[in-house]
Amino acid sequence: MSRLNYHHLHYFWRVATLGNLTEAARQLHVSQSALSAQIRALEESMETKLFERSGRRLVLTATGQRVLGYANDIFSRGEELESLLRHGVEPEYQQLRIGVLSTMSRNFIEGFIAPLINQPKVRFSLHARGMANLLNGLANHQFDLILTNSNVTADDQDTLWQSQLLARQPLAVVGPKGQKPTTSFPQGYTGKRWVLPTTRTELRTAFDGFCSRWNYEPDVQAEADDMAMLRLLARDTGALTVLPPVVVKDEIARGTLQEFMTLPNVYESFYAVTVKRQFVSPVLTELLAQHSG
């Protein structure tokens, strides 16, 4: 049974991290040819290519990206251990890399990371991406967790997504302060203009279903699949919109907008998604525990 050669893996990690074979060889005090040989040996033991040539550059393959994610975990923890054993020094800070769905409410994201703000030994980064990019980054260990409003389940035996429901927000009709109709839906909403989520979103599907039950056809002035843009349109156009109130909580607090009505039995759910790992940073464990039901 073959065993992973961590010496070879360390050489791979330095080359992949620096992105330059010459610089990696200089820092490791070995020749480029010796370094290349070590990486080839690692590739042969794994029976897969980790790098591809692109002109004079080395580019990680898809497998190489995944191996790099594991190597980051292994050697960053190893450096922390070495510092602790040699100097009795705990890591200066814990790093948390959070991927967020680019169309999600910024207010919700801000609320999620609020417990991290005043922790002096915690550093975090936020990366807005599309869903496919987020899942790839999570699988490749580029992110410690991702935030999304769509539940994620394992799509194959090699990927073990762990999805935690963070919150369920009711869907509401929101409009300018002081213009709430005096009669109920749909009579009070005749002639109203709307700015709505795009038709491919779950929110729009839910709202269209609600309108269909009441035989109501909304006059749609604009559409957006980004919550931040929908928030601006609702604030500046005078039109009605449909979204979770958390998205416009600041405008509601300032008296610019108000909630007209809540759609019955319609919610937007927010999830934190991780992958199963042997080691999970304490700061991530604590953060998810604070947001558990």
Buried (B, 14 or more C-beta within 10 A) or exposed (E): EEEEBBEBBBBBBBBBEBEBBEEBBBEBEBEEEEBBBBBBBBBEBBEBEBBEEEEEEBEBBEBBBBBBBBBBBBBEEEEBEEBEEEEEEEBEEBEBBBBBBBBBBBBBBEBBBEBBEEBEEBBBEBBBBEBEBBBBBBBBBBBBBBBBBBEBEEEEEEBEBBBBEBBEBBBBBBBBEEEBBEEEBBEBBEEBBBBBBEEEBBBBEBBBEBBEEEEBEBEEBBBBBBBBBBBBBBBEBBBBBBBBBBBBBEBBEEEBBBBBBEBEEBBBBBBBBBBEBEEBBEBBEBBBEEBEE
